Amino acid sequence: MSETTHDGTVAVSPPVSPDDGLTPARLAAKYGLSVSGARPSLAEYVRQLVGRRHFILAFSSAKLTAQYSQAKLGQLWQVATPLLNALVYYLIFGLILKAGRGMPREVYIPFLVTGVFVFTFTQSSVMAGVRAISGNLGLVRALHFPRASLPISFALQQLQQLLFSMIVMFAVVMAFGSYPALSWLLIVPALALQFLFNTGLAMIVARMGAKTPDLAQLMPFIMRTWMYASGVMFSIPVMLKEQPGWVADVLQWNPAAVYMDLIRFALIDGYGSGNLPPHVWVVALGWAVLFAVGGFVYFWKAEERYGRG
């Protein structure tokens, strides 16, 4: 379009675009454009995770194989590490501090070994989860995939490691007089619930660790405090019998203690239901659902921020 001015010159007006007056958001919507790396809906995120299930399995297996690849004993350290920890705790807490008072030796040693192996499952999942994003920034920035794949893979890696080491745990339990029985089948639902809890917790600390990498340095102290408060080396009701009842209840209902107690009850003949807190299976299920669902949603809400900055 053109027009003649008062001095005789011709002014040409720019062509009118049909997109004039549209904001960037409206333009993007009009042409089907979306923000790069935008967070998908929760349902779509779940669908993407299911589609990456083979990657999650392969990544966890590769990490497990590589974990001790530089050590001469290799994968034997999967079993030796928790077993050596149990031996140290027995020398200090069992023999010197008499933390197993009230329990015969044939019960206390399986009690201690089971507690160490089961708590190590949670501890290792958390320690791996807190570095899941911050320790894999190259992968996060190079490839597009649902970031929850990483903490889930690390929790799955720790489950595989526990399953390998349980061979030794079973051998110790049987060496002290507790033999396979129908109650051993309870290990399956107990470990499944613990895995859900660990995975949710790993996703929570993964998001926190992605924002604050220094959390990885603080986490060992938090986990050590949690271990001492969970009755790994001693029976909570026996040790706290002179304290107010609510103190023992709070410690027994904490998730680490709940899952340890369920597996001890399943495996050890002398560890009866009287050692379990009331409604223990309901509590175990509640912790698993709360952390698995809550941790997943909490992690998903920051999906578009991982690997940036």
Phi, psi and omega in degrees: 000137180225161177210152180267130180275176184292339180264008175094353180278160182252123178259132181256122178274144178295149179297147180276120180274142178295346181265358180300138179092353179271137175284162177305322180295320180290322177299317179298317180293323182295321184257013175071027180270154179221160180291134178294130179076016181294151180289127177285170175295162183298318180295319179293325179295317177298317180299319179296320179297316178299321178293338179260018185298325180291323176296318180299315180295315181294320181295317180294320179293320179295319178296321180295318180294321184280345188303317181243028185294335181272351181269145182294325179279350175057230185292349177298337179293339175301326180266320186293323184298304178294330180291320177293323175299316179298322179296316179298314180296326179293318180297318184279307187272326182279314185269318185273309184270353179055043181290345180267017181300142185094351179236133174294159184301323182289349174259319186295318182295311174299324177303312182292312182298316179298316180299317180296314182295316184288318179292325178300326177302312179291315182301313181293324178296319180291315182296323177286322181296323185294338178254008186300319179267307184297332180270358181227039184297326178300316178293317182297320183278338185271329188237150176261117177198159178296123188293339177297344177302328185288303178298327177294318179299318181292321176295322178293323176300317180291328175295316178299320180295319178297318181298322175296313185286343180294341175301316178291320179300317177298319181297319179295315180299315181290329179297337180251023167098005177255113185253160183307136180212176180300330181298337180296338178294340178293345178299325185297304178294327180296315179291326178296317179293320178295322178297318177298316178298312181299320181295315178298316179294322178297323179291324178296309182288336176295316177295317179296319180290331178294326180275324184231086182302333180295346178300329179297332178281331181277332188301322178303324179290322177295316182292324179294319177297318179297320180298314181293334181272357187254003178074035177294319185258355184208161176279122183299312181298322181289315184292329185250025184295337179267359178264164175306143185302327183294334180295312178296322180297314181299316181291322180290331181273357177290144191303321180299317180293322181299311183290325175296315182297321180296318181285325174297318179298321181291324189265322193260122183299321183276005181252089187275180183294340178295343178273354183264146174290158180297146177056042189295323180291324177295318179296317180298317178295318180299315178298317182297312182292316182301313184281323180296312181286310182297318179295321180296313180295318180300318179292316182299326184296339179252018187305317185285352183261349183290132178085003180254155176087000000 
